[in-house]
Amino acid sequence: MGLIVGLSLPSNPELPAPLNIVSPIIGWTYFAAWSVSFYPQVWLNYTRKSVSGLSLDFQILNLLGFVCYAVYNVSLYWNAAIREAYRLVHGGNSPAVHANDVFFALHAAVLTMVTLAQSLAYPSSRTPPSRLCVAAVVATSGAVLAYAAALYWAPGLHPSCLNGCTEGTWFTWLNLLYLVSLVKLAVSLVKYIPQVGDAEPGALGGSDPISSNEQVILNHRLRSTRGWNVWNVLLDFEGGALSLAQMIIDNSVCGDWSAVTGNPVKFALGFVSMFFDVIFVGQHVAFGKRRGVQDAEGEEGSGLLPVSDEAQPANV
């Protein structure tokens, strides 16, 4: 898919041949890898007509993160005034946001909405969101909207980059986009960090929901990755590696590394996803030798209970 789309669309005019074709191919391949990793969960929910084992907190945070990431990428890719503001701040360099970045963020937000819609369609198996999750989403959304409202209704008091930036100005639309992108990065970090206090229900092997937050610590405690789909994480790792590769190729050829500082969230997302994916795969390899023993002893009360079959992929 990445090869077909990358060759079908116009090449990158800012890069010399053949990298002007290689870079889009890499970008659309990372788009495909990260995007495909969303579908197993949607299909599983549909075939089971249930969302048991699905953390609603995980999906709500996912939606907040991907909506923020979509707003960030769409604005830097299509809004001429925002792009000009970026150039003023970054020495005339354009934002390192590609079409594949935009469509990945939009696609991810839509797929997360579909998953949340499934939670409404199958209410009998739904676990309500936690108060902490709801409070975090409300507080974050309120802060971002308040920032945007202040910029929109009081441009005289708070100069906007839409009409050019002055040195030292921090209260700008461009900085609002940076704030929005950091929300996405924070959501991704929270999803990956294991919550020891929440790991016990899943570790009991019951029907309690298991979120990605718990996956690392559950795999470690159970010394098993049974019931856990490694392909989703391999796709996630591929997407992260190719995302970083596209950024490195573009910046090295142009001799301009400001794109890393100007678009830190893309760099950080790729690095964070790869870091934790290596941990997941390492656990899968290390504990894989035990699976035969678990299957043989499972009915003899060995105490090695499998991770729930509904354990979620660690989507970036």
Buried (B, 14 or more C-beta within 10 A) or exposed (E): EBEEBBEEBEBBEBBEEEBBBBBBBBBBBBBBBBBBBBEBBBEBBEEBEBBBBBBBBBBBBBBBBBBBBBBBBBBBBEBEBBBBBBBBBBEEBBBBBBBBBBBBBBBBBBBBBBBBEBBEEBEEBBBEBBEEBEEBBEEBBEEBEEBBEBBEEEEEEBBBBBEEBEEEBEBBBBBBBBBBBBBBBBBBEBBBEBEEEBBEBBBEBEBBBBBBBBBBBBBBBBEBBBBBBBEBBBBBBBBBBBBBBBBBBBBEBBEBBBBBEBBBBBBBBBBBBBEBBEBBBEBBEEBEEBBEEBEEEEEEEEEBBBBBEBBBBBBB
